[in-house]
Amino acid sequence: MLKKACPQCGAESFSADGTGEDWVCPECGSDISDVKAERPE
């Protein structure tokens, strides 16, 4: 599982995809594909 934080609204988003590509913030709809993904603790 991967986690990203949206730089536009600050919302955290999680994905089980594993690649981190083609990622849209579920809160504000911003494209966060270029944001570095992290493994949640």
LUMNUZA-992377 format. One line per 10 residues: their letters; for each residue x, y, z of N, C-alpha, C. Coordinates in pm, 1 decimal. Each point is the difference from the previous one (the first is absolute). Layout:
N
a	X:Y:Z:X:Y:Z:X:Y:Z ~ ...
***
This chain:
41
mlkkacpqcg	84.5:-117.4:0.0:-84.5:117.4:0.0:89.1:123.9:0.0 ~ -43.7:102.5:-73.2:73.6:125.5:-8.4:-86.3:115.2:48.7 ~ 66.4:106.4:45.3:-68.9:119.2:48.5:61.9:123.0:-64.1 ~ -84.8:96.6:-35.4:46.6:129.7:-48.6:-78.5:108.8:71.0 ~ 64.1:115.2:16.7:-66.5:116.8:56.0:-14.2:103.0:-111.5 ~ -121.0:47.0:-21.3:-26.8:96.7:-105.9:57.5:136.6:37.4 ~ 83.8:59.5:-85.8:56.0:131.6:29.4:-103.0:112.2:-12.5 ~ -111.0:-25.1:-67.1:-103.1:102.2:-18.8:-90.5:13.7:122.2 ~ -49.5:-114.4:52.5:-97.1:6.1:110.0:49.0:-66.3:128.4 ~ 111.4:-73.2:-7.5:56.2:-64.1:118.2:-59.7:-134.9:35.4
aesfsadgtg	-97.6:-46.8:-77.6:-63.6:-128.8:28.8:96.3:-115.1:-25.7 ~ -9.7:-103.1:83.2:78.1:-120.9:-21.7:-80.7:-96.4:-84.5 ~ 67.4:-66.1:-93.1:-64.0:-94.1:-90.8:78.2:-130.2:3.8 ~ -72.1:-111.9:-3.9:62.4:-131.7:8.3:-35.0:-82.4:-122.8 ~ 93.5:-86.0:-42.0:-24.1:-86.2:-115.0:65.3:-135.5:22.6 ~ -70.1:-104.3:-37.9:55.3:-134.9:7.0:61.3:-41.1:-133.3 ~ -5.4:90.5:-98.5:50.7:-27.5:-134.7:147.3:-37.8:2.1 ~ 81.1:74.0:75.5:141.3:-31.1:11.2:90.4:75.5:-94.6 ~ -54.9:63.9:-103.9:84.6:71.3:-95.6:8.6:149.1:29.8 ~ -106.3:60.3:51.2:-0.8:143.0:28.3:-21.3:86.0:-122.2
edwvcpecgs	-29.2:-61.2:-114.6:-21.4:74.7:-123.7:-147.4:34.9:-16.3 ~ -28.7:100.9:-80.9:-137.2:40.8:-31.1:-83.9:12.5:126.8 ~ 37.5:94.4:84.9:-61.8:13.7:131.2:-67.9:136.0:9.2 ~ -127.9:0.0:32.6:-78.0:122.8:14.9:-45.7:9.8:144.9 ~ 12.6:118.7:59.3:-43.6:21.8:137.8:-151.0:-21.8:10.1 ~ -44.9:-85.2:92.5:-142.9:-26.5:13.5:-77.7:116.9:60.3 ~ 70.1:94.3:63.2:-67.0:113.8:63.1:-21.1:116.8:-95.7 ~ 108.2:41.1:-70.2:-10.4:120.4:-83.4:13.9:-27.0:-149.3 ~ 38.2:-123.2:-37.8:9.9:-35.0:-140.9:130.8:38.3:-67.1 ~ 97.5:50.9:76.4:129.8:36.3:-57.9:76.9:-124.4:-42.6
disdvkaerp	77.2:13.3:-107.4:86.9:-108.4:-45.2:122.4:-2.4:91.4 ~ 14.0:-105.2:78.5:114.4:-11.1:90.9:92.4:-115.1:-41.5 ~ -2.7:-32.8:-127.7:83.6:-108.2:-52.4:148.5:26.1:22.7 ~ 42.9:127.2:-2.3:141.4:33.6:14.9:43.9:13.6:145.4 ~ -94.7:-6.9:93.9:33.6:8.6:142.3:62.5:-132.6:43.2 ~ 105.7:7.6:79.6:68.0:-121.4:45.7:-91.8:-81.6:91.2 ~ -11.7:-128.3:-30.0:-80.8:-91.2:81.6:84.1:-54.9:114.4 ~ -65.5:-23.7:112.9:65.7:-56.6:117.2:-76.0:-123.1:45.2 ~ 65.9:-83.9:75.2:-66.5:-115.0:61.9:-55.9:47.9:134.1 ~ -131.1:-16.8:23.0:-57.2:43.6:128.0:53.5:-84.0:115.4
e	8.8:61.7:116.6:50.7:-70.5:118.8:-108.3:-82.3:65.2
***
